[in-house]
């Protein structure tokens, strides 16, 4: 072969390889995640959702090899955080740690929302759950939920109950129970769960639905627990019956889930779902999650999607019956 042709072919080959070296990396997609991921929390630092997000961030950073950073965006009952995530790029790098009320109650108590709870988000994974406890002041002359229902029905004046504020689960759970049983009750909203529990302990009101944080008050006798709202008895207070043991089918569980903007790439969705499932089922996670007052809530993606939709319907009915409007 002509030496000149050999040289030409050699350099042509080199140029082709060089071109491929430039083209392939430019077109290749890096595995997800390739940079830090933001976990947006709608409540202040130190709250349950925030502490959960920080536990999860440490685990996910180790398992996925990129930093997971918690960002608190507080305000408007979580609507600010939800709007921020809904309007973020759908690339898997901005996710919402969303309590159930944000996506299943807020749509019914606000006239306008800057996001669509089902259209703007992909439900990535359920994270944790927490039952409520129906508690009464020790002076209320009942020992069981059945006796409390009967007492309220016979009362000439409504028995008062406290809630953390209008439109919260502590309010709507009692309204659902009231509708199911025909109880004669009057709602008294307070500013937060602590104020509601203090009012019940002092006798200002007769009862409340409160979270697992009330265990010390129940154990000390300052409150009397009649029932819990889970599908099965609580591991925290296993001697307390469920509401469903008296009112079949009743369940009202608080949950927190992880959500991504709609149209997030399937590979990012799959990676996050896999990593979160490992986090929730790892033995070392169980105790840590328990320390912030929650139980791991492991479901399939389909079951979690259905839960969001079903709770939207359930709370729509409860909000309408209670006449709650926040704007």
N, C-alpha and C positions, 0 to 999 in steps of 0.2 A: 504494500500500500504506500502511496505517496506520503512522505514524511509530513508534508503540509496538511494533508487530510487527516493524518493521525492526530496532529496537534489540534486541529479544528474540532475533531470529534471529542478529544479529551476535554477541551474547555467547554464544549457544549454540554457534556455530561456534568461537569462541575457546576455550570450555571443552572442546570435543571435541578440538581440536588439542593443548591443554595436557594433557589426559588421555592422549592417544596419546604425547606426549613423555615422560610418566612411565612408561607401560606398556611401550613398546617397549624402552628400555634395560634395564628390569628383567628382561625376558624374553629379551633377546638374549644370546647366548653369545660371550664374547670368544675370539678365536683363540688356540690353544695355541702356545706357552706365554704366559700372562698374568702370571706371577710367577716368581721364582727356582726353579730345579730342582736337586734334591739328587742327586749321584752318590755312592752308598755303596760304599766299598771295604773288603774284609775283611782287608786287610794294612796294615802300618804305612807312614808316609810314607817315601818314598825307595825303596820296592820297585817291581818292574816294573809290577804292576797300578796302583799309586798314580801313578807317573809317566805311564803311559798315560792314566789318567783326567784328569790335570791338562792334558795336551796336548789331549785331546778337549774339556775344559771351555772352554778358551780359544777353540777353533774354534767350538763350538756356541753360545757366548755371542755371538760376532760374527754367526753366520749366522741365529740365531733371535731375537736381540734381547732376550734375558733372561739374567741371570747364571746360570751353572751352577757349583755349589759342590761341592767334593769333601769328603766326610766319611768319616773312617777309623773303622771299628768293628771292632776287633781282638779275637779270642778264639775258642776252641773250633773251630779249623780253619776259620774262616769262618762257622760256624753262627749266631753272634750277628748278623752282618751280614745273612745271608739271612733270619733270622726277623724282623728289624727291617723289612726291605723287604716281606716277605710280609704283615705285619700293618699296614702303612701304608695310608692311603687309596688306592684304585685310581683316582687322578686324573692320573697321569703326572708327578707332581712329586717322586716318590721312586723312584729307579731303582738297580739293582744292577749294579756292574761285577764280573761273576762269573767266576772261573777255573773251568775244567772240573772239577777235582777236587771243588769245593764241591758241585756238583749231580749229578755222575755217579759219584763214588767214596764220598763221605761217606754217602750213603744205604745203602751196603753194609757199612760198617765201624762204624757207630754203631747200637746197638740201637734207639734212639728219636731221632727228629729233630723239632724244633719247626716244621717246614715240610715241604711236599710238593714235591719237585723238579719235577714236571710239572704238578701241579694248582694250585699257588700262584703260578706265574709265566707270563708270556708271553715267549718268546724274541724279543726285539726285533731283535737283529742280532748276527752274529759280528763280532768286532773285529780280533783279531790271533791269530797262531799262532807256534809255535816248535818246531822239531824237537829231538830228543835225539841225542847222540852216544854210541855204544858205544866206550868207551876202556879200554885196558889199561895196566898198568905196563910200561915199556919192557923189563923183564927177562923178561916173558912171551914165550916163543919162538914167536910167531905173527906173520904179516903181514896175514892176511885173516880175515874172519869165518868162512869155511869152516874154516880151520885152527884157529880158536879153538873152534868147535863140536866138531871132531874131537878136539882136545886134551882137552876136558872130558869127552867120552865115554870116552876111554881112561884117564883119570886114576883111580887107585885111591881117592883121597880127593877129595871135592868141591872144585872151585875156588871160592874165596870172592869175593863181590862186595858192594860198598857201595851204600847208598841214603841219600837224605836223611832218611828215617825210614820206618817201616812204613806201608804204605797209600798212599805217594806214587807218582807216575808213574814215578819212577826205580826204584822197587821193582817195581811191577806190570808195567812194560814188560819187565823181565828175566824175570819169572815167565811172561809170555805167550810170550816167546822160548824159555824153558826147556821149556814144555809143547809148543810146536810142533816142537822139534828133539830132545828127549830129552837135553838137556845135563845134566851132573852138577854142580850149583852149590849153594852155601850162602850164604844171605842174612845180611849183617851190617849192621844199621841204625845210622845215625849221627844226630847232632842237626844237621841242615841239610846243604845241598849242599856248602858250603865244607869242612866236616869230612870228608864222604865223599870229596871229590876229594883232600884232603890225605892221607887214609889210602891211597888208590890210588897216589898219587905216591910215598909212602914205602915201599910194598910190603907194608903190613899186609894188604891185600886185592889180588886180581888185577885186578879190573875194576869198572866202574860205567857206568850210563847217566847222562850229565850234560848240562846245557843249553849253549847257545851261548856262555855266559860262559867256557867252558873253552878257547876259541880260543887265548888267549895260551899256556896250558900245552901245548896240542897243537903250536903253532908252535915253541915252544922245545924240544920233545922230552921234556918231563917226563911227558907222556902220549902214548900211541899211539892214534890214532883208527882204528877198523876199519870203522865203518858209521854212517850216520845213519838216523833213523826216519821221515822224510817220504816222501811218495809220489813225490817226485823229489829229485834231488841238491840239497844245500844251496847257496845262493848264497854263504854264508860260507866253506865249505870244499868247493868243487865237485869236488875230486879224490877225496873220500871217497865210496865207493859207498853206496847205500842198503841197508838190511837186506833189502828186498824183492828185490834183485838176487840174493840167495842163498836167501832164504826167501820165496817168492812170496806176495803178499797181505799181508805184514806191514806195518803202519803204526801208529805211536803218536805222535801230535802233541799237544802242549799247546796249548790255546786259551783265549782270554778272550772273553766275550760280554756283551752288555747285556740286562738283563731288567727287566720291569715287573711289578707285582702283577697277578694275574689280574683280569679285568673292567675293565682300563684302557680308557678310551674309544677307539674306532677312530681318531678324528681325532688324538689324541695319539700313538697307535701309528704312524700313517702319517707324521706330522710328524717323529718321531724317526728312523724308518727312513730317510726321505729325507735328513735332515741328516747322519746317520752315514755313509750311502753316499757322500755328497759329501766328507766328511772323509777317508774311507779311500782315495778315488780321486784326491784333489787332489795334484798333483805336490809341493807344498810339504810335504804330510803324510808322504810316503814316507820322506824323509831323517830327519825328526823321530822317526817311529816306529822306524826302524832304530837310532837312537841309544840307545833303551832296550831293544834286544835282540830286537825282534819283527819279523815280517813282517805287512803288512796281510792280513786274512783276509776276502775279500769273497765272500759267498754270498747266495742268495735266502732269504727268510724260511722257505720250505718246506724248503730244504736244511738250514738251521740247526736248525730244529725236529727234523728227522730225525736230524741229527748228535747232538743231545742224547739222543734216545731210543736210538740205536744204541750210543752210548758207555755208557749206563746198562746195557745188556745185556752189552757187552764186559767192563766192569769187574766186573760181578756175577760172571761166570765166573772172572775172574782173582783176585778177592778170595776166592772160595770155595776155589779151588785152593791159594792161599797161606795160607789159614786166618787171615786178618787180622781182628782185632776190637780196637777202640779203647775200648770201654766195655761 
